[in-house]
């Protein structure tokens, strides 16, 4: 939801529109917001001049010292000056990286991320899923718990207990 709010504000076409204020769950100016400085400057890979300018002057550690509000206003001015539309922004879908994905990335580095994601789906839907996971050492095999037989709780004599528990020599 914060991304939608940010993009609606960024592409509304007005220089004077205020940055959306905090609501119940959304605050794009908060320190732990998912909209970071890096995300903002990497939104425009298709726009050559703007992308080159942002990478040259803003893609360094000094970017972290700017306040988010100032950076957002600057980016909005750039969007309006360069006439960038919402459809011009590249969308990268978020893919959750599981342990299987990371392990396959290590094993087969020449595959692309989409190929590995497809392979993960095939593995997860196959009948041999458990054996594949065990061979990649992702899931530990379940140990079978053994229970000891309990002896009957009855009174036994000392001689019988010694005979059952110990080997005795007869002299």
Rosetta blueprint (number, residue, H / E / L):
1 X L
2 X H
3 X H
4 X H
5 X H
6 X H
7 X H
8 X H
9 X H
10 X H
11 X L
12 X L
13 X L
14 X L
15 X L
16 X L
17 X L
18 X L
19 X L
20 X L
21 X L
22 X L
23 X L
24 X L
25 X L
26 X L
27 X L
28 X L
29 X L
30 X L
31 X L
32 X L
33 X L
34 X L
35 X L
36 X L
37 X H
38 X H
39 X H
40 X H
41 X H
42 X L
43 X L
44 X L
45 X L
46 X L
47 X L
48 X H
49 X H
50 X H
51 X H
52 X H
53 X H
54 X H
55 X H
56 X H
57 X H
58 X H
59 X L
60 X L
61 X H
62 X H
63 X H
64 X H
65 X H
66 X L
67 X L
68 X H
69 X H
70 X H
71 X H
72 X H
73 X H
74 X H
75 X H
76 X H
77 X H
78 X H
79 X H
80 X H
81 X H
82 X L
83 X L
84 X L
85 X L
86 X H
87 X H
88 X H
89 X L
90 X L
91 X L
92 X L
93 X L
94 X L
95 X L
96 X L
97 X L
98 X L
99 X H
100 X H
101 X H
102 X H
103 X H
104 X H
105 X H
106 X H
107 X H
108 X L
109 X L
110 X L
111 X L
112 X L
113 X H
114 X H
115 X H
116 X H
117 X H
118 X H
119 X H
120 X H
121 X H
122 X H
123 X H
124 X H
125 X H
126 X L
127 X L
128 X L
129 X H
130 X H
131 X H
132 X H
133 X H
134 X H
135 X H
136 X L
137 X L
138 X L
139 X L
140 X L
141 X L
142 X L
143 X L
144 X L
145 X L
146 X L
147 X L
148 X L
149 X L
150 X L
151 X L
152 X L
153 X L
154 X L
155 X L
156 X L
157 X L
158 X H
159 X H
160 X H
161 X H
162 X H
163 X H
164 X H
165 X H
166 X L
167 X L
168 X L
169 X L
170 X L
171 X L
